[in-house]
Amino acid sequence: MWLGVGILCVLVTIISIVTTKKQLTKNDIYGEYIVDRTKFPGKQADWQYDHFRFEITKGNDFIFYKTEKVKVTTIYRGKISLLEGYTRPALVIHVDFPGHHIIEAKPTLFRTNWSFYYVFHSPKFGNVFFKKGHWKDAKK
């Protein structure tokens, strides 16, 4: 009987660890972001991957890169603030004028069990998904 109770406790603990979403801190937010091509794979996501990425620095700088693959063509700079007290920290971007259509609205943060991603709503593209990562040339 005690063996059954012990196994049940271990199973409940494992299930809790696997199903609990990642708790984010401010340090988790800092870094480089690339377009997540796995959300809606295809030509449009590949094109966006080659043309947009951004970075959030520890100095709360927001740097959005418009690119042609590896070559940066335009840089949009701004500052970020995090609204804490929510179940997930809300990222507010204050971009110097003029901005880019992808970063006009406040992005939405989605957490998974092991990571997270941002969704920016663009009036031209709809939702654009970004995840942490370093840009690499995607061989097509």
Summary of the structure (lengths in Angstrom):
residues: 140
radius of gyration: 18.5
end to end distance: 57.7
largest distance: 68.4
contacts: 343
relative contact order: 0.19
helix: 24%
strand: 39%
